[in-house]
Amino acid sequence: MIAAHPGTKPMTMSVEHLAKLDRKEKSTIKLCVLDSVLLNLSGEASTKALWNKLGTLYQSKSLVNKLFLQKMLYNLRMKDGDSLTKHMNALSIVVGQLLSIDIKISDEDRCICLLCSLLDSWAVWLS
C-alpha cells in the first residue's frame, strides 16, 4: 500500500494518482470486512487510518486477549480427518496472532504445541 505510508511515495507519482490509489485501497479493505465492521470504519479518511482503526479494534493487547490467544494455542487439537497441512496452518495462524500482540513463542514451544496437538494415531511418528 504505497499511499498508506507517508515517505514511501515514488518520486514519479502525482498527488492525484496517489489519491486514486488510496481510494482503491480503502475500497478493497472495505470489501473484505463484514458489514457490522464497516460501521466502525466510517469516517476514516485514509488507508492508513483504516488500518490503524482495525488494529485498535482487533489487535487488542489486553490481558483478556492475550489469555484467550494463549488458551487457543495450548488447547489446539487436530481434528479427525484433517490434513497435517491444515492443522499446521491453524497453529501458524494462532502463533501469528500472538506475535501481532508482542507475545513471542519459541521454536521449541511451537514444536511442543504441534506434537501435543496431534491425534493419537500420529504417536508412532513421535517416538
C-alpha positions in Angstrom: 0.0 0.0 0.0 2.0 2.9 -1.3 -0.3 5.7 -0.4 -0.9 4.5 3.2 2.7 5.0 4.3 4.0 8.6 4.2 7.5 8.9 3.0 7.3 5.9 0.7 5.8 7.8 -2.3 7.7 7.2 -5.5 9.0 10.4 -7.0 7.2 9.9 -10.3 3.7 9.6 -8.8 1.4 12.6 -8.8 -0.8 13.6 -5.9 -3.9 12.8 -7.9 -2.6 9.3 -8.7 -1.7 8.7 -5.0 -5.2 9.8 -4.0 -6.7 7.4 -6.6 -4.6 4.6 -5.2 -5.6 5.4 -1.7 -9.3 5.3 -2.7 -8.9 1.9 -4.3 -7.0 0.6 -1.3 -9.8 1.8 1.1 -12.4 0.2 -1.2 -10.6 -3.1 -1.2 -10.3 -3.1 2.6 -14.0 -2.2 3.0 -15.0 -5.1 0.6 -13.1 -7.5 2.8 -14.7 -6.7 6.2 -18.1 -7.7 7.5 -21.0 -5.1 7.2 -21.1 -4.8 11.0 -17.4 -3.8 11.0 -18.0 -1.1 8.3 -19.9 0.9 10.9 -16.7 1.2 12.9 -14.7 2.3 9.9 -16.9 5.1 8.6 -15.3 8.4 8.6 -11.7 7.3 8.3 -10.0 9.5 5.7 -7.1 7.3 4.5 -6.0 3.7 4.2 -3.5 4.2 7.0 -6.3 5.5 9.2 -8.4 2.4 8.3 -5.6 0.0 9.2 -5.0 1.9 12.5 -8.7 1.6 13.3 -8.8 -2.1 12.5 -5.7 -2.6 14.6 -7.2 -0.9 17.6 -10.4 -2.9 17.2 -8.9 -6.3 16.7 -5.4 -6.3 17.9 -6.1 -5.6 21.5 -3.1 -6.2 23.7 -5.3 -6.6 26.8 -4.7 -9.3 29.3 -8.0 -11.0 28.3 -7.0 -11.1 24.6 -3.5 -12.5 25.5 -5.0 -15.2 27.7 -7.6 -16.0 25.0 -5.0 -16.5 22.3 -2.7 -18.4 24.5 -5.6 -20.7 25.5 -6.3 -21.2 21.8 -2.7 -22.2 21.2 -2.5 -24.6 24.1 -5.9 -26.2 23.5 -5.5 -26.6 19.8 -6.1 -30.2 18.7 -6.0 -31.8 15.3 -9.5 -32.8 14.2 -10.0 -36.3 12.9 -9.9 -36.3 9.1 -7.9 -33.0 8.9 -4.7 -33.0 7.0 -1.4 -32.2 8.7 -1.0 -29.2 6.5 -4.4 -27.8 7.5 -3.6 -28.3 11.2 -0.1 -26.7 10.9 -1.7 -23.7 9.2 -4.2 -23.4 12.1 -1.3 -23.5 14.5 0.6 -20.9 12.5 -2.4 -18.5 12.5 -2.6 -18.6 16.2 1.1 -18.1 16.6 0.9 -15.2 14.2 -1.9 -13.6 16.2 0.2 -13.9 19.3 3.2 -12.3 17.6 1.0 -9.4 16.5 0.4 -8.6 20.1 4.0 -9.0 21.1 3.9 -12.5 22.5 6.8 -14.5 21.1 6.6 -18.3 21.0 10.0 -20.0 20.8 10.6 -22.7 18.1 10.8 -25.3 20.8 7.4 -24.3 22.3 5.9 -24.4 18.8 7.2 -27.9 18.3 5.8 -29.0 21.6 2.4 -27.5 20.9 2.4 -29.1 17.5 3.4 -32.6 18.8 0.9 -32.4 21.7 -1.9 -31.3 19.4 -1.6 -34.3 17.0 -4.1 -37.2 17.0 -3.2 -40.3 18.9 -2.7 -42.1 15.5 0.4 -39.9 15.0 2.0 -41.3 18.2 4.0 -43.8 16.0 5.8 -40.9 14.4 6.7 -39.3 17.7 8.9 -42.0 19.1 
